[in-house]
Amino acid sequence: MFATWCAALPRPLYAMLLATAACIALQPGLAAAEDVAPALPPLQLAASEADDLVIVDCALPPQVRALGTGMVYAAARKVTKLPASECRIRGGEYIVPTRAIDAWLPGAQAGDPEAMTYVGEIYEKGIGQPRDPAKAAEWYGRAADKGYARAQVSLAELYERGDGVPRDPAKAISLYRKAGGLPDQAIDPNTAQKLKDLQDKLDQRDRDCDALRNQLLKQKSDLQNERAQLDRLQREASRGAPAAAPAQRDPDAVRRQQEAAAAVAKERENSAKLAARIKDLEAQLANSNAQGADRAQTSAAETTRLKSDLQKLNGDLAATKSSLAQKQAELDAARKQSASAAASASSSGATNDKLQRDLKQRQAALDDKEKRIAALETQLKQAETERDQLKITQAGPMRSIDPSAASTPAPGSTIPHDKLGNYHALVIGINNYQQLPHLETAVNDAKEIARILKDQYGFNVTLLVDATRHDILAALNDLRAKLTNKDNLLIYYAGHGELDSTNQHGNWLPVDAEPTGTANWISDSDITNQLNLMTARQVMIIADSCYGGSLTRGSGASLAPGMSDDVLLARIMTQKKSRMVLSSGGLEPVLDDLGGSHSVFAAAVINVLVSNKGLISGTDLYQRVIPLVTKAAFNVRARQVPEYGQIKFAGHESGDFFFAAAL
């Protein structure tokens, strides 16, 4: 606690305390808002100015109070939510998200229902700690017991989803009615059973879709792995393919073998010639020895010459035999190498034949798997279509009204225009992105919506075309400052959207958004924090962007159908806040134009608003838009299902948003 008691201070010390009260030592988790930031480069200046408009948790300086005439004290710091610039101006300190629970918990423990609700939201979101919906339900329950409508709605959502508490639709409906100030009467058993059966079917269809989607992902992963193995085998087969003949495979080896054979033949011929010459010399020598004495002297000389020639020829013959043996060895080696190559080629051919057979078998298996994947994709699309139809049915299964009846009140009832309040609209359309792909219809959609709201419904319209992050946040801050509980606000956004993969939070992308950084993105929390501080009675967002459904995860709109027209009229006159969102799709990309001047979703919204001649609620608008969008998407073999519900963590208490055509 920050409270500091001071006893019987002299007046000069009292003045000193007043001057130094804001200088209390910083606590862990707090960052001084008045610290001077270093100078920013020009490119970051705009982002810095926009950050001043973001809502933050702020610990204000303690107020100095007096007890009687002789005692003063510094009261505990008040924790509140303010724009960053206002927190700084008032001498407050920013509370970092990881210490948000420490800042709000003392007030919650002291019995403040608003602080209790914020503590519940911190546990539900998992800010600074693991998500704990059971603890969130506990704190929501404490605030709900004090009659705090926001906590009753948040607790009802947990019971509706079975998140942290047992799923209990009846209890959820009871809490929704309490939040709206309606009597806690039992729901009609037939209606309750129909709602339960419908929700059970939808849950089962969701599980079927998830199972098919997981199976499809596994099959595609297996297919990718098998394709990689097939590519590897094809490369091996290509490298190991044998030539048609050994000569084509290794011409050098054949040449060496031929040369060796020719050398062997030549050496054999030389050897034969030498042997014949030696035999001839031996015959001549024998003849010389057999002659008479009268020729003794001549024969001796001839004999000596013949012996010398014979000795030389024997030496040549020995050398020739040695060379012949060497050449024969070379020939044998060449023949062996050729035989080995031939055997290898034969083996390689057999191996390659086996590879080719394996390739054919694997290709057949891949073809079969691709067929199974195509069948799974068809099953998934069918399941998703059935689920979409269930959502359409769930949007208004108990109303039993035709489309024209949705835009008019019950017979005999009157539209309490004096109870509706003033209507304002902030309409945003972005086409010409600075660093992202341009859009074709967003600006045209925004201009047409602005015209309809102004001319047909009497809205005070602010139109922003190709707006920056600062432009959008500044417009929201201005509206937050000037709107009262007698005002209603519609926010229409058409532009790029992006899902943050790290936290699954959606983001609007202004014209200055960067693809590689989130500094100029506008997150769900930026939007919901602005709406949370607004005193406007009814606020509705219509978001035509990818991932727009992130604003309404797990909302309680599905329990709204079944209420009678009397209840609807009662909700109109309630003074409690409503915070609703109609998105063009869920957590996935959505279609732009299909060749027309408007997006698929915008065309449906425009169609319904133009055709309405009386009173239409946000729920009625949704019920009439959803079949138009899903049908248009189905016609181009796509799926897009708008979503409608309460905006999470934006201060929703009860009721809906209502459009009343000008009389």
C-alpha positions as CSV (number, residue, x, y, z in Angstrom):
1,M,0.0,0.0,0.0
2,F,1.1,3.5,-0.8
3,A,-0.7,5.3,2.1
4,T,1.7,7.1,4.4
5,W,0.4,8.6,7.6
6,C,1.9,11.9,9.0
7,A,1.1,13.1,12.6
8,A,0.8,16.7,13.8
9,L,3.0,18.3,11.2
10,P,3.9,22.1,11.5
11,R,2.4,24.1,8.6
12,P,5.7,24.6,6.7
13,L,6.2,20.8,6.7
14,Y,2.6,20.4,5.5
15,A,3.4,22.7,2.5
16,M,6.6,20.7,1.9
17,L,4.6,17.5,1.8
18,L,2.2,19.0,-0.7
19,A,5.2,19.8,-2.9
20,T,6.9,16.5,-2.7
21,A,4.0,14.1,-2.6
22,A,4.5,13.0,-6.2
23,C,8.1,12.1,-5.6
24,I,7.4,8.9,-3.7
25,A,9.9,6.2,-4.6
26,L,9.0,4.1,-7.6
27,Q,7.7,0.6,-6.8
28,P,8.7,-2.5,-8.8
29,G,6.7,-2.8,-11.9
30,L,6.2,0.9,-12.4
31,A,7.9,3.1,-15.0
32,A,7.9,6.9,-14.5
33,A,5.7,8.4,-17.1
34,E,7.3,11.8,-16.8
35,D,10.8,10.6,-17.6
36,V,12.2,12.4,-20.7
37,A,12.5,10.0,-23.6
38,P,15.5,10.3,-25.9
39,A,15.0,12.2,-29.1
40,L,13.4,10.1,-31.8
41,P,14.4,9.9,-35.5
42,P,11.8,11.6,-37.8
43,L,10.6,8.2,-39.1
44,Q,9.7,7.1,-35.5
45,L,8.1,10.4,-34.5
46,A,4.7,9.6,-35.9
47,A,4.6,6.3,-34.2
48,S,5.6,7.9,-30.9
49,E,2.8,10.4,-31.1
50,A,0.3,7.7,-31.8
51,D,1.6,5.7,-28.8
52,D,0.6,8.7,-26.6
53,L,-3.0,7.9,-27.5
54,V,-2.9,4.2,-26.5
55,I,-4.7,3.3,-23.2
56,V,-2.4,2.2,-20.4
57,D,-2.8,1.1,-16.8
58,C,-1.7,4.1,-14.8
59,A,-0.9,4.6,-11.1
60,L,-1.8,8.2,-10.3
61,P,0.2,10.1,-7.6
62,P,-1.3,9.8,-4.1
63,Q,-3.6,12.6,-3.0
64,V,-2.6,14.5,0.1
65,R,-5.5,14.7,2.6
66,A,-5.9,16.4,5.9
67,L,-7.5,15.0,9.1
68,G,-8.8,17.9,11.2
69,T,-6.2,20.6,11.6
70,G,-3.2,18.8,12.8
71,M,-2.7,15.7,10.6
72,V,-2.2,15.1,6.9
73,Y,-1.5,11.9,5.0
74,A,-0.9,10.7,1.4
75,A,-3.7,8.5,0.3
76,A,-3.1,5.3,-1.6
77,R,-2.4,5.7,-5.3
78,K,-5.3,5.2,-7.5
79,V,-4.9,2.7,-10.4
80,T,-6.9,3.6,-13.5
81,K,-6.9,3.3,-17.3
82,L,-5.9,6.5,-19.2
83,P,-4.3,7.5,-22.5
84,A,-0.5,7.4,-22.1
85,S,-0.3,11.2,-22.7
86,E,-2.9,11.9,-20.0
87,C,-1.2,9.6,-17.6
88,R,2.1,11.5,-18.1
89,I,0.4,14.9,-17.8
90,R,-1.2,13.9,-14.5
91,G,2.2,12.7,-13.1
92,G,1.2,9.1,-13.2
93,E,3.3,6.0,-13.7
94,Y,2.8,3.3,-16.3
95,I,2.2,-0.2,-15.0
96,V,4.0,-2.8,-17.0
97,P,1.8,-5.7,-18.0
98,T,3.7,-8.2,-16.0
99,R,2.8,-6.3,-12.8
100,A,-0.8,-5.5,-13.7
101,I,-2.1,-8.1,-11.3
102,D,-0.1,-6.5,-8.4
103,A,-1.6,-3.1,-9.3
104,W,-5.3,-4.1,-9.5
105,L,-5.4,-6.8,-6.8
106,P,-5.4,-4.5,-3.7
107,G,-8.5,-2.7,-5.0
108,A,-10.2,-6.0,-5.8
109,Q,-9.4,-7.4,-2.3
110,A,-10.9,-4.2,-0.9
111,G,-14.2,-4.9,-2.6
112,D,-14.1,-2.7,-5.7
113,P,-16.2,-4.5,-8.3
114,E,-14.4,-2.7,-11.2
115,A,-11.0,-3.9,-9.9
116,M,-12.4,-7.4,-9.3
117,T,-13.4,-7.5,-13.0
118,Y,-10.0,-6.3,-14.2
119,V,-8.3,-8.9,-12.1
120,G,-10.7,-11.5,-13.7
121,E,-9.7,-10.2,-17.1
122,I,-6.0,-10.4,-16.3
123,Y,-6.4,-14.1,-15.3
124,E,-8.6,-14.8,-18.4
125,K,-6.2,-13.2,-20.8
126,G,-3.1,-14.6,-19.1
127,I,-1.4,-11.2,-18.7
128,G,2.0,-11.6,-17.0
129,Q,1.2,-15.2,-16.0
130,P,-0.4,-18.4,-17.3
131,R,-4.0,-18.1,-18.3
132,D,-6.3,-19.3,-15.5
133,P,-10.0,-19.1,-16.4
134,A,-11.0,-20.8,-13.1
135,K,-9.5,-17.8,-11.1
136,A,-11.1,-15.5,-13.6
137,A,-14.5,-17.0,-12.9
138,E,-13.9,-16.6,-9.2
139,W,-13.2,-12.9,-9.4
140,Y,-16.0,-12.3,-12.0
141,G,-18.3,-14.1,-9.5
142,R,-17.4,-11.8,-6.7
143,A,-18.1,-8.7,-8.8
144,A,-21.2,-10.3,-10.2
145,D,-22.6,-10.9,-6.7
146,K,-22.3,-7.1,-6.2
147,G,-24.5,-6.5,-9.3
148,Y,-21.6,-5.4,-11.6
149,A,-23.0,-6.0,-15.1
150,R,-19.7,-6.3,-16.9
151,A,-18.6,-9.1,-14.5
152,Q,-22.0,-10.8,-15.0
153,V,-21.5,-10.8,-18.7
154,S,-17.9,-12.1,-18.5
155,L,-19.0,-14.8,-16.1
156,A,-21.9,-15.7,-18.4
157,E,-19.5,-16.1,-21.3
158,L,-17.4,-18.6,-19.3
159,Y,-20.4,-20.6,-18.4
160,E,-21.6,-20.5,-22.0
161,R,-18.2,-21.9,-23.2
162,G,-17.5,-24.1,-20.2
163,D,-14.2,-22.3,-19.8
164,G,-12.8,-22.7,-16.2
165,V,-16.3,-23.7,-15.0
166,P,-18.8,-26.4,-16.0
167,R,-20.7,-25.6,-19.1
168,D,-24.2,-24.4,-18.1
169,P,-26.2,-22.5,-20.8
170,A,-29.1,-22.0,-18.3
171,K,-26.9,-20.2,-15.9
172,A,-25.3,-18.2,-18.7
173,I,-28.7,-17.0,-19.8
174,S,-29.6,-16.1,-16.2
175,L,-26.5,-14.0,-15.9
176,Y,-27.1,-12.3,-19.2
177,R,-30.6,-11.4,-18.1
178,K,-29.3,-10.0,-14.8
179,A,-26.7,-7.9,-16.6
180,G,-29.5,-6.5,-18.7
181,G,-31.7,-5.7,-15.7
182,L,-34.3,-8.3,-16.8
183,P,-36.1,-10.6,-14.5
184,D,-34.5,-13.9,-13.9
185,Q,-37.2,-16.2,-15.4
186,A,-36.8,-19.7,-16.5
187,I,-36.3,-20.2,-20.2
188,D,-39.0,-22.1,-22.1
189,P,-38.1,-25.8,-21.9
190,N,-38.7,-26.4,-25.6
191,T,-36.5,-23.4,-26.5
192,A,-33.8,-24.5,-24.1
193,Q,-33.8,-28.0,-25.6
194,K,-33.7,-26.6,-29.1
195,L,-30.8,-24.4,-28.1
196,K,-29.0,-27.3,-26.5
197,D,-29.5,-29.6,-29.4
198,L,-28.3,-27.0,-31.8
199,Q,-25.3,-26.2,-29.8
200,D,-24.5,-29.9,-29.4
201,K,-24.7,-30.3,-33.2
202,L,-22.5,-27.3,-33.7
203,D,-19.9,-28.6,-31.2
204,Q,-19.9,-32.0,-32.8
205,R,-19.5,-30.5,-36.3
206,D,-16.6,-28.4,-34.9
207,R,-15.0,-31.5,-33.6
208,D,-15.6,-33.3,-37.0
209,C,-14.0,-30.4,-38.8
210,D,-11.0,-30.3,-36.4
211,A,-10.5,-34.1,-36.8
212,L,-10.8,-33.9,-40.6
213,R,-8.4,-30.9,-40.7
214,N,-5.8,-32.8,-38.5
215,Q,-6.2,-35.9,-40.7
216,L,-5.7,-33.8,-43.8
217,L,-2.6,-32.1,-42.4
218,K,-1.1,-35.5,-41.5
219,Q,-1.9,-36.9,-45.0
220,K,-0.3,-33.9,-46.6
221,S,2.7,-34.2,-44.4
222,D,3.1,-37.9,-45.3
223,L,2.6,-37.0,-49.0
224,Q,5.4,-34.4,-48.8
225,N,7.8,-36.9,-47.2
226,E,7.0,-39.6,-49.8
227,R,7.5,-37.2,-52.6
228,A,11.0,-36.3,-51.2
229,Q,11.8,-40.0,-51.1
230,L,10.6,-40.5,-54.6
231,D,12.8,-37.6,-55.8
232,R,15.8,-39.2,-54.1
233,L,15.1,-42.6,-55.7
234,Q,14.8,-40.9,-59.1
235,R,18.1,-39.2,-58.7
236,E,19.7,-42.5,-57.7
237,A,18.2,-44.3,-60.7
238,S,19.5,-41.5,-63.0
239,R,23.1,-41.8,-61.6
240,G,23.1,-45.6,-61.7
241,A,21.8,-46.2,-65.3
242,P,24.2,-48.6,-67.2
243,A,25.4,-48.0,-70.8
244,A,24.3,-50.2,-73.7
245,A,27.7,-51.7,-74.2
246,P,31.0,-51.9,-72.3
247,A,32.9,-50.0,-75.0
248,Q,30.4,-47.1,-74.6
249,R,30.9,-47.3,-70.9
250,D,34.8,-47.1,-70.8
251,P,36.6,-46.6,-74.2
252,D,40.0,-46.2,-72.6
253,A,39.8,-49.7,-71.0
254,V,38.9,-51.2,-74.4
255,R,41.8,-49.4,-76.0
256,R,44.3,-50.6,-73.4
257,Q,43.1,-54.1,-73.8
258,Q,43.5,-54.0,-77.6
259,E,47.0,-52.5,-77.3
260,A,48.0,-55.2,-74.8
261,A,46.7,-58.0,-77.1
262,A,48.6,-56.5,-80.1
263,A,51.8,-56.3,-78.1
264,V,51.5,-59.9,-77.0
265,A,51.0,-61.1,-80.6
266,K,54.0,-59.1,-81.8
267,E,56.2,-60.5,-79.0
268,R,55.1,-64.0,-79.9
269,E,56.0,-63.4,-83.5
270,N,59.4,-62.1,-82.5
271,S,60.0,-65.1,-80.2
272,A,59.1,-67.5,-83.0
273,K,61.5,-65.8,-85.4
274,L,64.3,-65.9,-82.9
275,A,63.7,-69.6,-82.1
276,A,63.9,-70.4,-85.9
277,R,67.1,-68.4,-86.2
278,I,68.6,-70.2,-83.3
279,K,67.7,-73.6,-84.7
280,D,69.3,-72.6,-88.1
281,L,72.5,-71.5,-86.3
282,E,72.7,-74.7,-84.3
283,A,72.4,-76.6,-87.6
284,Q,75.1,-74.6,-89.2
285,L,77.4,-75.1,-86.2
286,A,76.9,-78.9,-86.3
287,N,77.7,-79.0,-90.0
288,S,80.9,-77.0,-89.4
289,N,82.1,-79.5,-86.8
290,A,81.6,-82.4,-89.2
291,Q,83.9,-81.1,-92.0
292,G,87.4,-82.5,-92.7
293,A,90.9,-81.5,-91.4
294,D,91.7,-79.6,-94.6
295,R,89.2,-77.1,-93.6
296,A,90.0,-77.1,-89.9
297,Q,91.4,-73.6,-89.8
298,T,88.4,-72.1,-91.7
299,S,85.8,-74.1,-89.6
300,A,87.3,-72.9,-86.3
301,A,86.7,-69.3,-87.2
302,E,83.2,-70.0,-88.5
303,T,82.4,-72.0,-85.5
304,T,83.4,-69.1,-83.2
305,R,81.2,-66.7,-85.1
306,L,78.2,-69.0,-85.0
307,K,78.6,-69.6,-81.3
308,S,78.6,-65.8,-80.7
309,D,75.5,-65.3,-82.9
310,L,73.8,-68.2,-81.1
311,Q,74.6,-66.7,-77.7
312,K,73.2,-63.3,-78.7
313,L,70.1,-64.9,-80.2
314,N,69.5,-66.9,-77.0
315,G,69.7,-63.6,-75.0
316,D,67.3,-61.9,-77.3
317,L,64.9,-64.8,-77.0
318,A,65.0,-64.7,-73.2
319,A,64.3,-60.9,-73.3
320,T,61.5,-61.5,-75.8
321,K,59.9,-64.2,-73.5
322,S,60.1,-61.9,-70.6
323,S,58.4,-59.1,-72.5
324,L,55.9,-61.6,-73.8
325,A,55.1,-62.6,-70.2
326,Q,54.7,-59.0,-69.1
327,K,52.4,-58.2,-72.1
328,Q,50.4,-61.3,-71.4
329,A,50.0,-60.2,-67.8
330,E,48.8,-56.8,-69.0
331,L,46.4,-58.4,-71.4
332,D,45.0,-60.7,-68.6
333,A,44.5,-57.7,-66.3
334,A,42.7,-55.7,-69.1
335,R,40.5,-58.7,-69.8
336,K,39.8,-59.1,-66.1
337,Q,38.9,-55.5,-65.7
338,S,36.6,-55.7,-68.7
339,A,34.9,-58.8,-67.3
340,S,34.5,-57.0,-63.9
341,A,33.0,-54.0,-65.7
342,A,30.7,-56.1,-67.6
343,A,29.6,-57.9,-64.4
344,S,29.2,-54.5,-62.6
345,A,27.2,-53.2,-65.5
346,S,24.9,-56.3,-65.3
347,S,24.5,-55.8,-61.6
348,S,23.9,-52.1,-62.0
349,G,21.3,-52.8,-64.6
350,A,19.5,-55.2,-62.2
351,T,19.7,-52.6,-59.4
352,N,18.3,-50.0,-61.7
353,D,15.5,-52.2,-62.8
354,K,14.6,-52.7,-59.1
355,L,14.7,-48.9,-58.6
356,Q,12.4,-48.4,-61.5
357,R,10.0,-50.9,-60.1
358,D,10.1,-49.1,-56.7
359,L,9.6,-45.8,-58.4
360,K,6.5,-47.1,-60.1
361,Q,5.1,-48.5,-56.9
362,R,5.8,-45.3,-55.0
363,Q,4.3,-43.2,-57.7
364,A,1.2,-45.3,-57.6
365,A,1.0,-44.9,-53.8
366,L,1.4,-41.2,-54.2
367,D,-1.4,-41.0,-56.7
368,D,-3.6,-43.0,-54.3
369,K,-2.7,-40.7,-51.4
370,E,-3.5,-37.6,-53.5
371,K,-6.9,-39.1,-54.2
372,R,-7.5,-39.7,-50.5
373,I,-6.4,-36.1,-49.7
374,A,-8.8,-34.8,-52.4
375,A,-11.6,-36.9,-50.8
376,L,-10.7,-35.6,-47.3
377,E,-10.7,-32.0,-48.6
378,T,-14.2,-32.6,-50.0
379,Q,-15.4,-34.1,-46.7
380,L,-13.9,-31.1,-44.8
381,K,-15.6,-28.6,-47.1
382,Q,-18.9,-30.5,-46.6
383,A,-18.5,-30.5,-42.8
384,E,-17.6,-26.8,-42.8
385,T,-20.6,-26.0,-45.0
386,E,-22.9,-27.9,-42.6
387,R,-21.3,-26.1,-39.7
388,D,-21.8,-22.8,-41.4
389,Q,-25.5,-23.7,-42.0
390,L,-25.7,-24.5,-38.3
391,K,-24.2,-21.1,-37.4
392,I,-26.8,-19.5,-39.7
393,T,-29.6,-21.4,-37.9
394,Q,-28.0,-20.5,-34.5
395,A,-28.0,-16.9,-35.4
396,G,-31.8,-16.8,-35.1
397,P,-33.4,-20.2,-34.8
398,M,-36.3,-19.2,-32.5
399,R,-37.3,-15.9,-34.2
400,S,-39.5,-17.5,-36.9
401,I,-39.6,-14.3,-38.9
402,D,-39.2,-13.6,-42.5
403,P,-36.5,-11.1,-43.7
404,S,-38.8,-8.2,-44.0
405,A,-40.2,-8.7,-40.5
406,A,-36.7,-8.4,-39.0
407,S,-36.6,-4.7,-39.9
408,T,-39.9,-3.8,-38.2
409,P,-41.1,-4.0,-34.5
410,A,-43.9,-6.3,-33.4
411,P,-47.4,-5.3,-34.5
412,G,-48.9,-2.7,-32.1
413,S,-45.6,-1.7,-30.6
414,T,-43.9,1.7,-31.2
415,I,-40.3,2.6,-31.8
416,P,-39.1,4.7,-28.9
417,H,-36.9,7.1,-30.9
418,D,-36.6,9.4,-28.0
419,K,-34.9,6.6,-26.1
420,L,-32.4,5.7,-28.8
421,G,-30.1,8.7,-28.3
422,N,-27.8,10.4,-30.8
423,Y,-25.9,8.4,-33.4
424,H,-22.3,8.9,-34.5
425,A,-20.2,7.0,-36.9
426,L,-16.4,6.7,-37.6
427,V,-16.0,5.2,-41.0
428,I,-12.5,4.1,-42.2
429,G,-11.6,2.9,-45.6
430,I,-8.0,2.2,-46.8
431,N,-6.9,1.4,-50.3
432,N,-3.6,3.0,-51.1
433,Y,-1.2,1.4,-48.6
434,Q,2.4,2.8,-48.5
435,Q,4.1,-0.6,-48.0
436,L,1.4,-3.2,-48.4
437,P,-0.6,-4.4,-51.5
438,H,-3.3,-2.0,-52.4
439,L,-7.0,-2.8,-52.1
440,E,-9.6,-2.1,-54.7
441,T,-12.9,-1.5,-52.9
442,A,-12.3,-0.5,-49.3
443,V,-12.5,3.3,-49.8
444,N,-15.6,2.9,-52.0
445,D,-17.2,0.6,-49.4
446,A,-16.5,3.2,-46.7
447,K,-17.9,6.1,-48.7
448,E,-21.1,4.3,-49.5
449,I,-21.6,3.1,-45.9
450,A,-21.0,6.7,-44.7
451,R,-23.6,8.0,-47.2
452,I,-26.2,5.5,-46.1
453,L,-25.7,6.1,-42.4
454,K,-25.9,9.9,-42.9
455,D,-28.8,10.1,-45.3
456,Q,-30.9,7.2,-44.3
457,Y,-30.2,6.8,-40.6
458,G,-29.3,10.4,-39.5
459,F,-25.7,9.6,-38.2
460,N,-23.1,12.3,-37.6
461,V,-20.4,10.7,-39.8
462,T,-16.6,11.1,-39.6
463,L,-15.0,9.6,-42.7
464,L,-11.3,8.7,-42.8
465,V,-9.8,7.7,-46.1
466,D,-6.3,6.1,-46.2
467,A,-5.8,6.9,-42.5
468,T,-2.6,6.5,-40.5
469,R,-2.4,4.8,-37.1
470,H,-2.3,8.3,-35.5
471,D,-5.4,9.4,-37.5
472,I,-7.4,6.5,-36.3
473,L,-6.3,6.6,-32.6
474,A,-6.8,10.3,-32.5
475,A,-10.3,10.0,-33.9
476,L,-11.2,7.3,-31.3
477,N,-9.8,9.5,-28.5
478,D,-11.8,12.5,-29.7
479,L,-15.0,10.4,-29.7
480,R,-14.2,9.0,-26.3
481,A,-13.8,12.5,-24.9
482,K,-17.0,14.0,-26.3
483,L,-19.6,11.1,-26.4
484,T,-21.9,10.7,-23.4
485,N,-24.3,8.0,-22.3
486,K,-26.9,9.5,-24.5
487,D,-24.8,8.8,-27.6
488,N,-24.3,5.7,-29.8
489,L,-21.3,5.0,-32.0
490,L,-20.8,2.8,-35.0
491,I,-17.2,2.1,-36.2
492,Y,-16.8,0.8,-39.7
493,Y,-13.4,-0.4,-40.8
494,A,-12.4,-1.7,-44.3
495,G,-8.8,-2.4,-44.9
496,H,-6.1,-5.0,-44.4
497,G,-6.1,-7.1,-41.2
498,E,-3.4,-9.4,-39.8
499,L,-3.3,-12.1,-37.1
500,D,-0.3,-12.0,-34.7
501,S,0.8,-15.6,-34.6
502,T,2.4,-15.3,-31.2
503,N,-0.8,-14.4,-29.3
504,Q,-3.6,-14.9,-31.9
505,H,-4.6,-11.2,-31.6
506,G,-6.1,-9.5,-34.6
507,N,-4.8,-6.2,-35.9
508,W,-6.0,-3.4,-38.2
509,L,-3.4,-2.2,-40.6
510,P,-3.5,1.5,-41.2
511,V,-2.1,3.1,-44.4
512,D,1.4,3.5,-42.8
513,A,1.5,-0.2,-41.6
514,E,4.8,-2.0,-42.2
515,P,4.9,-5.6,-43.3
516,T,8.0,-6.3,-41.2
517,G,7.0,-4.6,-38.0
518,T,4.0,-4.0,-35.8
519,A,4.8,-0.5,-34.6
520,N,2.0,1.1,-36.8
521,W,-0.5,-1.7,-36.4
522,I,-3.6,-1.2,-34.3
523,S,-4.3,-4.3,-32.1
524,D,-7.5,-5.7,-30.7
525,S,-6.5,-4.5,-27.3
526,D,-5.9,-0.9,-28.5
527,I,-9.5,-0.9,-29.8
528,T,-11.1,-2.6,-26.9
529,N,-9.3,-0.4,-24.4
530,Q,-10.7,2.7,-26.1
531,L,-14.2,1.3,-26.1
532,N,-13.9,0.3,-22.5
533,L,-13.4,3.9,-21.4
534,M,-16.2,5.3,-23.6
535,T,-19.4,6.4,-21.8
536,A,-21.4,6.0,-25.1
537,R,-24.4,3.7,-24.6
538,Q,-24.3,1.5,-27.7
539,V,-21.1,0.9,-29.6
540,M,-20.8,-1.4,-32.6
541,I,-17.9,-2.3,-34.9
542,I,-18.4,-3.5,-38.4
543,A,-15.0,-4.9,-39.5
544,D,-14.4,-5.9,-43.1
545,S,-10.9,-7.2,-42.9
546,C,-9.0,-10.5,-42.7
547,Y,-9.1,-12.0,-39.2
548,G,-11.8,-9.6,-38.0
549,G,-13.4,-12.3,-36.0
550,S,-10.7,-12.1,-33.3
551,L,-12.6,-9.3,-31.6
552,T,-15.5,-11.6,-30.7
553,R,-14.0,-15.0,-29.7
554,G,-16.5,-16.9,-27.7
555,S,-19.2,-14.3,-27.4
556,G,-22.7,-14.8,-26.1
557,A,-24.7,-13.8,-29.1
558,S,-25.9,-17.3,-29.7
559,L,-28.0,-17.1,-26.5
560,A,-29.7,-13.9,-27.6
561,P,-32.2,-15.5,-30.0
562,G,-35.5,-16.6,-28.5
563,M,-36.2,-13.3,-26.7
564,S,-39.6,-11.9,-27.5
565,D,-40.1,-8.5,-29.2
566,D,-41.1,-7.1,-25.8
567,V,-37.7,-8.0,-24.4
568,L,-36.0,-6.4,-27.4
569,L,-37.9,-3.2,-26.8
570,A,-36.9,-3.4,-23.1
571,R,-33.3,-3.8,-24.2
572,I,-33.6,-0.7,-26.3
573,M,-34.6,1.4,-23.3
574,T,-31.9,0.0,-21.0
575,Q,-29.2,2.5,-19.9
576,K,-26.6,-0.2,-19.8
577,K,-23.6,-0.3,-22.2
578,S,-23.6,-2.6,-25.3
579,R,-20.4,-3.3,-27.2
580,M,-21.0,-5.5,-30.3
581,V,-19.0,-6.4,-33.4
582,L,-20.0,-7.7,-36.8
583,S,-17.0,-9.1,-38.6
584,S,-16.8,-10.2,-42.3
585,G,-15.3,-13.5,-41.2
586,G,-13.5,-15.4,-38.4
587,L,-9.8,-16.1,-38.0
588,E,-9.1,-16.4,-41.6
589,P,-8.7,-14.3,-44.8
590,V,-11.8,-13.0,-46.4
591,L,-12.9,-12.2,-50.0
592,D,-12.4,-8.8,-51.5
593,D,-14.5,-7.8,-54.5
594,L,-15.7,-10.4,-57.1
595,G,-15.4,-8.0,-60.0
596,G,-17.9,-5.5,-58.5
597,S,-17.5,-2.1,-56.8
598,H,-17.9,-3.5,-53.3
599,S,-16.5,-6.4,-51.3
600,V,-18.7,-9.4,-50.8
601,F,-19.3,-8.5,-47.2
602,A,-19.8,-4.7,-47.8
603,A,-22.3,-5.5,-50.6
604,A,-24.4,-7.6,-48.2
605,V,-24.4,-4.9,-45.4
606,I,-25.3,-2.2,-47.9
607,N,-28.1,-4.3,-49.2
608,V,-29.6,-4.9,-45.8
609,L,-29.2,-1.3,-44.6
610,V,-30.7,0.2,-47.8
611,S,-33.7,-2.2,-47.7
612,N,-34.5,-1.5,-44.0
613,K,-37.3,0.9,-43.5
614,G,-37.8,0.7,-39.7
615,L,-35.9,-0.6,-36.7
616,I,-33.2,-3.2,-37.1
617,S,-30.9,-4.6,-34.4
618,G,-27.3,-5.7,-34.9
619,T,-28.5,-9.3,-34.5
620,D,-31.1,-8.8,-37.2
621,L,-28.5,-7.3,-39.5
622,Y,-26.2,-10.3,-38.9
623,Q,-29.0,-12.8,-39.5
624,R,-29.7,-11.2,-42.9
625,V,-26.1,-10.6,-43.9
626,I,-24.7,-14.1,-43.2
627,P,-26.7,-16.0,-45.8
628,L,-25.9,-13.4,-48.5
629,V,-22.2,-13.6,-47.8
630,T,-21.9,-17.4,-47.4
631,K,-23.9,-17.9,-50.7
632,A,-21.7,-15.4,-52.6
633,A,-18.6,-17.2,-51.3
634,F,-19.9,-20.6,-52.1
635,N,-20.6,-19.6,-55.7
636,V,-16.9,-19.0,-56.2
637,R,-15.9,-22.2,-54.4
638,A,-14.8,-20.4,-51.2
639,R,-16.1,-20.1,-47.7
640,Q,-16.6,-17.0,-45.6
641,V,-18.9,-16.8,-42.6
642,P,-19.5,-13.5,-40.9
643,E,-19.5,-13.5,-37.1
644,Y,-21.4,-11.4,-34.6
645,G,-21.2,-11.0,-30.8
646,Q,-20.1,-9.0,-27.8
647,I,-16.7,-7.4,-28.0
648,K,-14.5,-9.1,-25.4
649,F,-13.0,-6.9,-22.6
650,A,-14.7,-3.7,-24.0
651,G,-17.1,-3.1,-21.2
652,H,-20.2,-4.8,-22.6
653,E,-23.0,-5.0,-20.1
654,S,-26.2,-5.8,-22.0
655,G,-28.3,-5.2,-25.0
656,D,-27.5,-4.7,-28.7
657,F,-26.9,-2.0,-31.2
658,F,-30.0,-0.6,-33.1
659,F,-30.4,1.1,-36.4
660,A,-33.5,3.2,-36.8
661,A,-34.3,4.5,-40.3
662,A,-35.1,8.2,-40.3
663,L,-38.8,8.9,-40.2
